[in-house]
Amino acid sequence: MLKKVPLLIISIALTTIFCCQTVWSQQVYKTNSYLEDARKNKFVNFKKAVANYEKSIEFFATRKDTFNQIRSIYELSQLYGHNLDYGKAYDGYWRALFLAEKSNDEFSQSRVYQSLGWLYSLYNRREIALKNFSKALEISKELYANNEISIDYTISDYFSISNFYRYNQDFETARTYLDSSYLYFRSKNQGIRNYFLEAEKGFLLAQNGDFEKSEDLLLQCKEYFEDNNESYLVIIHYFLAKLYQKLNQPQKSKYHFTRSLELLHIHKSHMNYQIINHKQLSKIHYNYKEYKEAFDHYKTAIEFENKIFGINSKNNEYLYEIKDKYRLQKEKQEQLLKEQRLLELESKQKISLLRSSLLFVILLFSIIVGVMIFRNLKIKHKKEKHLLRQQQQLKLDESKKAIKLKNKELAKSALQLIEKDEFILSLKNSLAENKDNLNLNSVNKIIKSIQSGMGSNWKEFEARFIDINQDFYRNLKSNFPALTQTDLKICALIKLNFSSKDMASLLGISVESVHTSRYRLRKKLNLERNDNLVEFISNY
């Protein structure tokens, strides 16, 4: 960002001066003994100042400090401009602009564009002058928005355009740009007055007919510049002279035009006002019928004008034809840069195309490899899943086979129990028939033993059944909570394919009771007439 170091920004025709300190990006304004001597002598000894500026330019060039080299060229061009050697000033500005563009120094570009605007405006090349002013403003606004420069430069550019329109008698537009200058200045400097802006405001107030405020403001500015910057009094006295002309006070007007001339010769500054002041004094003397004085002033103005702007003037040779070597060099450099950029673009396009093709091939290869890996993983997973299912099914089948085998063994064991019970029952009946021939006490003991043995048959069967079919009763009860203990017993025997007769024997009930229990069971299981009870139970 541009920070504050002493800097005098001087517009060649209508001077704009803002004191600020400057550091450009990583580059800092530097000085040397030649530059210091040049600044001391520029309003005292013109030739000595020029020689020292040239040495300063060479000093920074040998150190490859382009930024400060541009600065020295720029100040030398300003010096030529103040001394009305606009040809050399023009050359210097274009040289500085070429170096600034070559080194991408946007700040220096904006300052040179502003000065070129003034130079072109002196020769009434208003369109190109305004174009240069606008370029300067555009760059400084962008740099300020990015916090790279002080707001003072943007104010200066608005102020320069305001002066341009004022110089060309477009006071309304001049007032608009001056308002913009005030707007930027006040955003940074609350409660502080800028007397360069105030002086312009005072002049424009006079043009608007507000003479009292104009006079008061211009006299305040005069007092300020007498203490701070006497060279700018050249312009302040000119403004006051124009004000008193409008107020029809020729003596006061004459005094201030004369004072402006005296000061410009003392300070060697704003020499272009020499022509303006002499012409205005010529008019005043003419109105008072002081024809000799009027003629002398007009003659001086014309001679001075011809010296600067005449047909044989070197300034016209430089500024009308616009064929200086630096501009041609700049155009040639621009052409070379365009060709170089074109080659770079073509090379970048080829590299970009190659890179895109390579990226596409890599991407395609990656997709193919990815698809193949995914496919192989999917197939492998599918095989593993199928194998796992087969293993699970095999285990399930083996488990079912084992349960089926155990159930068969259980059924066989149950049938044996049934046969035993039948045998015991027949034995009981036989004993009952021949009880007269037997010891009654011994027979009763045998009968009780037989009866207790028959009661334990079901408990033994049920324990073994539950051990083999662990979830059978739980699943049934979960789905059909209304099933009783007898219903569960019937279900267990149905699962083992017991006949109604065998069920009756094992449970110690009649066959009719078994049929009744089966009928009730079907209802509790919500089975239709066509539903097979055995198949339904076997699924549990």
C-alpha positions as CSV (number, residue, x, y, z in Angstrom):
1,M,0.0,0.0,0.0
2,L,1.1,3.5,-0.7
3,K,2.1,5.1,2.6
4,K,3.1,8.7,3.2
5,V,6.4,10.3,2.0
6,P,6.8,13.8,0.7
7,L,5.5,14.0,-2.8
8,L,4.6,17.1,-5.0
9,I,2.0,16.3,-7.6
10,I,2.0,19.1,-10.1
11,S,-0.5,19.3,-12.9
12,I,1.3,21.0,-15.8
13,A,-1.4,23.6,-16.7
14,L,-3.8,23.9,-13.8
15,T,-1.7,22.7,-10.9
16,T,-3.0,20.2,-8.4
17,I,-0.8,19.8,-5.3
18,F,-1.3,17.2,-2.6
19,C,1.3,16.5,0.0
20,C,1.4,12.8,0.9
21,Q,3.9,10.0,1.7
22,T,4.3,7.1,-0.6
23,V,5.4,3.5,-0.7
24,W,4.4,1.5,-3.7
25,S,3.8,-2.2,-2.9
26,Q,7.1,-3.7,-1.9
27,Q,8.9,-0.8,-3.6
28,V,9.8,2.3,-1.7
29,Y,10.6,5.8,-3.0
30,K,14.3,6.2,-2.5
31,T,16.6,9.2,-3.0
32,N,20.2,10.0,-3.7
33,S,22.4,13.1,-3.6
34,Y,21.7,13.9,-7.3
35,L,18.0,13.8,-6.8
36,E,18.2,16.0,-3.6
37,D,20.3,18.6,-5.5
38,A,17.8,18.5,-8.4
39,R,14.9,19.2,-6.1
40,K,16.7,22.1,-4.4
41,N,17.5,23.8,-7.7
42,K,14.5,23.1,-9.9
43,F,13.0,26.6,-9.1
44,V,16.4,28.3,-8.7
45,N,18.8,26.9,-11.3
46,F,17.0,25.1,-14.1
47,K,20.1,23.8,-15.9
48,K,21.7,22.5,-12.7
49,A,18.4,20.8,-11.8
50,V,18.2,19.1,-15.2
51,A,21.8,17.8,-15.0
52,N,21.2,16.3,-11.5
53,Y,17.9,14.7,-12.6
54,E,19.8,13.0,-15.5
55,K,22.4,11.7,-13.1
56,S,19.7,10.5,-10.7
57,I,18.0,8.6,-13.6
58,E,21.4,7.0,-14.5
59,F,22.0,6.2,-10.8
60,F,18.8,4.2,-10.5
61,A,19.2,2.6,-13.9
62,T,22.6,1.1,-13.0
63,R,21.0,-0.3,-9.8
64,K,18.1,-1.7,-11.9
65,D,15.7,0.2,-9.6
66,T,13.0,0.8,-12.3
67,F,10.5,2.2,-9.9
68,N,12.7,5.1,-8.7
69,Q,14.2,5.5,-12.2
70,I,10.6,6.2,-13.4
71,R,10.2,8.7,-10.5
72,S,13.3,10.7,-11.5
73,I,12.2,10.7,-15.2
74,Y,8.7,11.9,-14.1
75,E,10.0,14.8,-12.0
76,L,12.4,15.9,-14.8
77,S,9.4,15.9,-17.2
78,Q,7.5,18.0,-14.8
79,L,10.4,20.5,-14.6
80,Y,10.5,20.7,-18.4
81,G,6.7,21.3,-18.4
82,H,6.9,24.1,-15.8
83,N,9.5,25.7,-18.0
84,L,7.3,25.3,-21.1
85,D,9.5,22.9,-22.9
86,Y,6.6,20.6,-23.6
87,G,8.4,18.6,-26.2
88,K,10.9,17.3,-23.7
89,A,8.2,16.9,-21.1
90,Y,6.2,14.8,-23.6
91,D,9.3,12.6,-24.4
92,G,10.0,12.1,-20.7
93,Y,6.4,11.1,-19.9
94,W,6.3,8.5,-22.7
95,R,9.7,7.1,-21.6
96,A,8.4,6.8,-18.0
97,L,5.1,5.2,-19.3
98,F,7.0,2.7,-21.3
99,L,9.1,1.6,-18.3
100,A,6.0,1.5,-16.1
101,E,4.1,-0.7,-18.4
102,K,7.2,-3.0,-18.9
103,S,7.5,-3.4,-15.2
104,N,3.8,-3.7,-14.5
105,D,3.9,-0.6,-12.3
106,E,0.3,0.5,-12.4
107,F,0.8,3.4,-9.9
108,S,3.4,5.1,-12.0
109,Q,1.2,4.5,-15.1
110,S,-1.7,6.4,-13.5
111,R,0.6,9.4,-12.6
112,V,2.0,9.6,-16.1
113,Y,-1.5,9.3,-17.7
114,Q,-2.6,12.3,-15.6
115,S,0.4,14.4,-16.7
116,L,-0.1,13.4,-20.4
117,G,-3.7,14.5,-20.0
118,W,-2.6,18.0,-19.0
119,L,-0.1,18.1,-21.8
120,Y,-2.6,17.2,-24.5
121,S,-5.2,19.6,-23.0
122,L,-2.8,22.6,-23.6
123,Y,-2.9,21.9,-27.3
124,N,-6.7,21.6,-27.3
125,R,-6.6,17.9,-27.9
126,R,-9.5,17.5,-25.5
127,E,-10.6,14.0,-26.4
128,I,-7.2,12.3,-26.0
129,A,-6.6,14.5,-22.9
130,L,-9.8,13.3,-21.2
131,K,-9.0,9.7,-22.2
132,N,-5.6,10.0,-20.3
133,F,-7.3,11.6,-17.3
134,S,-9.9,8.8,-17.2
135,K,-7.2,6.1,-17.4
136,A,-5.4,7.7,-14.5
137,L,-8.7,7.9,-12.5
138,E,-9.6,4.3,-13.3
139,I,-6.3,2.9,-12.2
140,S,-6.1,4.9,-9.0
141,K,-9.7,4.0,-8.0
142,E,-8.9,0.3,-8.5
143,L,-5.6,0.5,-6.5
144,Y,-7.4,2.4,-3.7
145,A,-10.2,-0.1,-3.6
146,N,-7.5,-2.8,-3.1
147,N,-5.9,-0.8,-0.4
148,E,-2.7,-0.4,-2.4
149,I,-2.5,3.4,-2.6
150,S,-3.6,6.5,-0.5
151,I,-6.9,8.1,-1.3
152,D,-5.0,11.3,-2.1
153,Y,-4.2,10.0,-5.6
154,T,-7.9,9.4,-6.4
155,I,-8.7,12.9,-5.1
156,S,-6.0,14.3,-7.3
157,D,-7.4,12.5,-10.4
158,Y,-10.9,13.8,-9.8
159,F,-9.5,17.2,-9.2
160,S,-7.5,17.1,-12.4
161,I,-10.7,16.3,-14.4
162,S,-12.5,19.1,-12.6
163,N,-9.7,21.5,-13.6
164,F,-9.8,20.2,-17.2
165,Y,-13.5,21.0,-17.5
166,R,-13.1,24.4,-15.7
167,Y,-10.2,25.3,-18.1
168,N,-12.6,24.5,-21.0
169,Q,-15.4,26.6,-19.6
170,D,-17.7,23.6,-18.7
171,F,-18.3,24.8,-15.1
172,E,-21.2,22.5,-14.4
173,T,-19.2,19.3,-15.1
174,A,-16.2,20.8,-13.3
175,R,-18.4,21.3,-10.2
176,T,-19.5,17.6,-10.4
177,Y,-15.9,16.3,-10.4
178,L,-14.9,18.8,-7.7
179,D,-17.8,17.4,-5.6
180,S,-16.4,13.9,-6.1
181,S,-13.0,15.2,-4.9
182,Y,-14.6,16.6,-1.8
183,L,-16.5,13.3,-1.2
184,Y,-13.3,11.3,-1.2
185,F,-11.3,13.8,0.8
186,R,-13.9,14.1,3.6
187,S,-14.2,10.3,3.9
188,K,-10.6,10.3,5.2
189,N,-10.2,13.8,6.6
190,Q,-13.1,14.8,8.8
191,G,-12.9,18.4,9.9
192,I,-9.8,19.2,7.8
193,R,-9.8,21.7,4.9
194,N,-8.1,21.2,1.6
195,Y,-7.2,24.6,0.3
196,F,-6.5,23.4,-3.3
197,L,-10.2,22.2,-3.4
198,E,-11.4,25.3,-1.6
199,A,-9.6,27.5,-4.2
200,E,-11.4,25.7,-7.1
201,K,-14.7,26.0,-5.2
202,G,-14.2,29.7,-4.7
203,F,-13.6,30.2,-8.5
204,L,-16.7,28.2,-9.4
205,L,-18.8,30.1,-6.9
206,A,-17.8,33.3,-8.8
207,Q,-18.9,31.7,-12.1
208,N,-22.2,30.9,-10.4
209,G,-22.7,34.5,-9.3
210,D,-22.1,33.9,-5.6
211,F,-19.4,36.7,-5.4
212,E,-19.4,37.3,-1.7
213,K,-18.7,33.7,-0.7
214,S,-16.2,33.4,-3.6
215,E,-14.2,36.4,-2.4
216,D,-14.2,35.3,1.2
217,L,-13.1,31.7,0.3
218,L,-10.3,32.9,-2.1
219,L,-8.9,35.3,0.4
220,Q,-8.7,32.5,3.0
221,C,-6.9,30.4,0.4
222,K,-4.5,33.3,-0.4
223,E,-3.7,33.6,3.3
224,Y,-3.0,29.9,3.6
225,F,-0.8,29.7,0.5
226,E,1.2,32.7,1.6
227,D,2.3,30.7,4.6
228,N,2.5,27.2,3.0
229,N,3.1,27.3,-0.8
230,E,3.8,30.6,-2.4
231,S,4.1,29.1,-5.9
232,Y,0.4,28.3,-5.9
233,L,-0.4,32.0,-5.4
234,V,0.1,32.3,-9.2
235,I,-3.2,30.6,-9.6
236,I,-4.9,32.2,-6.5
237,H,-4.2,35.7,-7.8
238,Y,-5.5,34.7,-11.2
239,F,-8.7,33.4,-9.6
240,L,-9.1,36.7,-7.6
241,A,-8.4,38.7,-10.8
242,K,-11.2,36.9,-12.6
243,L,-13.6,37.4,-9.7
244,Y,-13.0,41.2,-9.7
245,Q,-13.5,41.3,-13.4
246,K,-17.0,39.9,-12.9
247,L,-17.5,42.4,-10.1
248,N,-16.4,45.2,-12.5
249,Q,-13.5,46.2,-10.3
250,P,-10.8,46.6,-13.0
251,Q,-8.1,48.1,-10.6
252,K,-8.3,45.1,-8.3
253,S,-8.4,42.8,-11.2
254,K,-5.4,44.5,-12.8
255,Y,-3.5,44.2,-9.5
256,H,-4.0,40.4,-9.1
257,F,-3.2,39.7,-12.8
258,T,0.1,41.6,-12.3
259,R,0.8,39.9,-9.0
260,S,0.3,36.5,-10.6
261,L,2.8,37.4,-13.3
262,E,5.4,38.6,-10.7
263,L,5.0,35.4,-8.7
264,L,5.4,33.0,-11.7
265,H,8.7,34.7,-12.6
266,I,9.9,34.5,-9.0
267,H,9.0,30.8,-8.6
268,K,9.5,29.7,-12.2
269,S,6.2,27.9,-11.9
270,H,2.9,27.7,-13.8
271,M,4.5,29.6,-16.8
272,N,1.5,28.9,-19.0
273,Y,-0.4,31.6,-16.9
274,Q,2.0,34.2,-18.4
275,I,0.0,34.1,-21.7
276,I,-3.4,34.2,-19.9
277,N,-2.4,37.1,-17.6
278,H,-0.8,39.3,-20.3
279,K,-3.9,38.9,-22.5
280,Q,-6.2,39.8,-19.6
281,L,-4.1,42.8,-18.7
282,S,-4.1,43.9,-22.3
283,K,-8.0,44.0,-22.2
284,I,-8.0,46.0,-19.0
285,H,-5.6,48.6,-20.4
286,Y,-7.5,48.8,-23.7
287,N,-10.7,49.5,-21.8
288,Y,-8.9,52.4,-20.1
289,K,-7.6,53.6,-23.4
290,E,-4.1,52.8,-22.4
291,Y,-3.3,51.5,-25.8
292,K,0.5,51.3,-25.5
293,E,0.3,49.2,-22.4
294,A,-2.4,47.1,-23.9
295,F,-0.3,46.6,-27.1
296,D,2.8,45.7,-25.0
297,H,0.9,43.1,-23.0
298,Y,-0.8,41.6,-26.0
299,K,2.5,41.5,-28.0
300,T,4.2,39.7,-25.1
301,A,1.4,37.2,-24.9
302,I,1.5,36.5,-28.6
303,E,5.3,36.2,-28.7
304,F,5.2,33.8,-25.8
305,E,2.3,31.9,-27.4
306,N,4.0,31.6,-30.7
307,K,7.2,30.4,-29.0
308,I,5.3,27.6,-27.4
309,F,2.4,26.9,-29.8
310,G,3.5,28.5,-33.1
311,I,3.9,26.7,-36.4
312,N,7.7,26.6,-36.1
313,S,7.6,25.6,-32.4
314,K,9.3,22.3,-31.5
315,N,6.5,21.6,-29.2
316,N,4.1,21.4,-32.2
317,E,6.6,19.1,-33.9
318,Y,6.5,16.8,-30.9
319,L,2.8,17.0,-29.9
320,Y,1.0,17.4,-33.2
321,E,2.8,14.6,-35.1
322,I,3.2,12.3,-32.1
323,K,6.1,10.4,-33.6
324,D,8.6,10.3,-30.8
325,K,10.9,7.3,-30.5
326,Y,9.5,6.1,-27.1
327,R,6.0,5.8,-28.4
328,L,7.2,3.9,-31.4
329,Q,9.3,1.7,-29.2
330,K,6.3,1.1,-27.0
331,E,4.1,0.1,-29.9
332,K,6.9,-2.2,-31.2
333,Q,7.2,-3.7,-27.8
334,E,3.4,-4.2,-27.6
335,Q,3.5,-6.0,-30.9
336,L,6.3,-8.3,-29.8
337,L,4.4,-8.9,-26.5
338,K,1.2,-9.8,-28.5
339,E,3.1,-12.2,-30.7
340,Q,4.8,-13.7,-27.6
341,R,1.4,-14.1,-25.9
342,L,0.0,-15.7,-29.0
343,L,2.8,-18.3,-29.0
344,E,2.3,-18.8,-25.3
345,L,-1.4,-19.3,-25.8
346,E,-0.9,-21.8,-28.6
347,S,1.7,-23.7,-26.5
348,K,-0.7,-23.6,-23.5
349,Q,-3.5,-24.9,-25.7
350,K,-1.4,-27.8,-26.9
351,I,-0.3,-28.6,-23.4
352,S,-3.8,-28.3,-22.2
353,L,-5.1,-30.6,-24.9
354,L,-2.3,-33.2,-24.2
355,R,-3.0,-32.9,-20.4
356,S,-6.8,-33.3,-21.0
357,S,-6.2,-36.4,-23.3
358,L,-3.8,-37.9,-20.7
359,L,-6.3,-37.2,-17.9
360,F,-9.1,-38.8,-20.0
361,V,-7.0,-41.9,-20.6
362,I,-6.1,-42.2,-16.9
363,L,-9.7,-41.6,-15.9
364,L,-11.0,-44.2,-18.4
365,F,-8.3,-46.7,-17.3
366,S,-9.2,-46.0,-13.7
367,I,-12.9,-46.6,-14.4
368,I,-12.2,-49.9,-16.3
369,V,-9.9,-51.1,-13.5
370,G,-12.5,-50.0,-10.9
371,V,-15.3,-51.8,-12.7
372,M,-13.3,-55.0,-13.0
373,I,-12.3,-54.9,-9.3
374,F,-15.9,-54.2,-8.3
375,R,-17.1,-57.0,-10.6
376,N,-14.6,-59.5,-9.2
377,L,-15.4,-58.5,-5.7
378,K,-19.1,-58.8,-6.4
379,I,-18.6,-62.3,-8.0
380,K,-16.4,-63.3,-5.1
381,H,-18.9,-62.0,-2.6
382,K,-21.7,-63.8,-4.4
383,K,-19.8,-67.1,-4.4
384,E,-18.9,-66.6,-0.7
385,K,-22.6,-65.8,0.0
386,H,-23.8,-68.9,-1.9
387,L,-21.2,-71.1,-0.2
388,L,-22.3,-69.7,3.2
389,R,-25.9,-70.4,2.3
390,Q,-25.0,-73.9,1.2
391,Q,-23.2,-74.5,4.5
392,Q,-26.1,-73.1,6.5
393,Q,-28.6,-75.2,4.6
394,L,-26.4,-78.2,5.1
395,K,-26.2,-77.6,8.8
396,L,-30.0,-77.0,8.9
397,D,-30.6,-80.2,7.0
398,E,-28.3,-82.1,9.2
399,S,-30.0,-80.5,12.2
400,K,-33.4,-81.4,10.9
401,K,-32.2,-84.9,10.1
402,A,-30.8,-85.2,13.6
403,I,-34.1,-83.9,15.2
404,K,-36.1,-86.2,12.9
405,L,-34.0,-89.2,13.9
406,K,-34.3,-88.3,17.6
407,N,-38.0,-87.8,17.2
408,K,-38.2,-91.3,15.6
409,E,-36.2,-92.7,18.5
410,L,-38.5,-90.8,20.9
411,A,-41.6,-92.1,19.1
412,K,-40.2,-95.6,19.2
413,S,-39.4,-95.2,22.9
414,A,-42.9,-93.9,23.5
415,L,-44.4,-96.9,21.6
416,Q,-42.4,-99.2,23.8
417,L,-43.8,-97.4,26.8
418,I,-47.2,-97.8,25.4
419,E,-46.6,-101.5,24.9
420,K,-45.3,-101.8,28.4
421,D,-48.3,-100.0,29.7
422,E,-50.6,-102.3,27.8
423,F,-48.7,-105.3,29.1
424,I,-48.9,-104.0,32.6
425,L,-52.6,-103.3,32.1
426,S,-53.3,-106.8,31.0
427,L,-51.3,-108.1,33.9
428,K,-53.3,-105.9,36.2
429,N,-56.5,-107.3,34.7
430,S,-55.3,-110.9,35.0
431,L,-54.4,-110.3,38.7
432,A,-57.7,-108.8,39.3
433,E,-59.5,-111.8,37.9
434,N,-57.4,-114.3,40.1
435,K,-57.3,-112.1,43.2
436,D,-58.9,-114.8,45.3
437,N,-56.0,-117.2,44.8
438,L,-53.3,-114.5,45.6
439,N,-52.0,-112.7,48.7
440,L,-54.1,-109.6,48.7
441,N,-51.5,-107.3,50.3
442,S,-48.8,-108.3,47.8
443,V,-51.2,-107.8,44.9
444,N,-52.2,-104.3,46.1
445,K,-48.5,-103.3,46.4
446,I,-47.9,-104.5,42.8
447,I,-51.0,-102.6,41.5
448,K,-49.9,-99.3,43.2
449,S,-46.4,-99.7,41.8
450,I,-47.8,-100.3,38.3
451,Q,-50.1,-97.2,38.6
452,S,-47.3,-95.0,39.8
453,G,-45.1,-96.2,36.9
454,M,-47.8,-95.4,34.4
455,G,-48.1,-91.8,35.6
456,S,-44.4,-91.1,35.2
457,N,-44.3,-92.3,31.5
458,W,-45.6,-88.9,30.2
459,K,-43.2,-86.9,32.3
460,E,-40.3,-88.9,31.0
461,F,-41.5,-88.6,27.4
462,E,-42.1,-84.8,27.7
463,A,-38.7,-84.2,29.1
464,R,-37.0,-86.0,26.3
465,F,-39.3,-84.3,23.7
466,I,-38.4,-80.8,25.0
467,D,-34.7,-81.6,24.9
468,I,-34.9,-82.5,21.3
469,N,-37.4,-79.8,20.2
470,Q,-36.4,-76.9,22.3
471,D,-38.4,-74.1,20.6
472,F,-41.5,-76.1,19.8
473,Y,-43.6,-75.2,22.8
474,R,-42.3,-71.6,22.9
475,N,-43.2,-70.9,19.3
476,L,-46.6,-72.4,19.6
477,K,-47.4,-70.4,22.8
478,S,-46.1,-67.2,21.1
479,N,-48.4,-67.6,18.1
480,F,-51.3,-69.1,20.0
481,P,-51.4,-68.0,23.6
482,A,-54.8,-69.7,24.2
483,L,-53.3,-73.2,24.0
484,T,-53.6,-75.3,27.2
485,Q,-51.2,-77.8,28.6
486,T,-53.3,-80.7,27.2
487,D,-53.3,-78.9,23.8
488,L,-49.5,-78.7,23.8
489,K,-49.3,-82.4,24.7
490,I,-51.6,-83.3,21.7
491,C,-49.4,-81.0,19.4
492,A,-46.2,-82.8,20.5
493,L,-47.7,-86.2,19.8
494,I,-49.1,-85.1,16.4
495,K,-45.6,-83.8,15.5
496,L,-44.3,-87.4,16.2
497,N,-47.0,-88.9,14.0
498,F,-48.8,-90.7,16.9
499,S,-52.2,-92.3,16.1
500,S,-55.2,-91.4,18.2
501,K,-55.0,-94.8,20.0
502,D,-51.3,-94.3,20.9
503,M,-52.0,-90.8,22.1
504,A,-54.9,-92.1,24.3
505,S,-52.6,-94.8,25.7
506,L,-49.7,-92.4,26.5
507,L,-51.9,-89.7,27.9
508,G,-54.1,-92.1,29.8
509,I,-57.4,-90.9,28.2
510,S,-59.9,-92.4,25.9
511,V,-59.7,-92.3,22.1
512,E,-62.9,-90.2,22.0
513,S,-61.2,-87.7,24.3
514,V,-58.2,-87.5,21.9
515,H,-60.6,-86.8,18.9
516,T,-62.3,-84.1,20.9
517,S,-59.0,-82.6,21.9
518,R,-57.8,-82.6,18.2
519,Y,-61.1,-80.9,17.1
520,R,-60.8,-78.2,19.7
521,L,-57.1,-77.8,18.8
522,R,-57.9,-77.1,15.1
523,K,-60.3,-74.3,16.2
524,K,-57.7,-72.7,18.5
525,L,-55.1,-72.9,15.6
526,N,-57.7,-71.2,13.3
527,L,-57.5,-74.1,10.7
528,E,-60.0,-74.6,8.0
529,R,-61.6,-78.0,7.2
530,N,-59.2,-78.6,4.3
531,D,-56.1,-77.6,6.3
532,N,-53.9,-80.5,7.3
533,L,-53.3,-80.5,11.1
534,V,-50.2,-82.7,10.9
535,E,-48.5,-80.6,8.3
536,F,-49.3,-77.4,10.2
537,I,-47.8,-78.8,13.5
538,S,-44.7,-80.2,11.7
539,N,-43.6,-76.7,10.7
540,Y,-43.0,-75.7,14.3
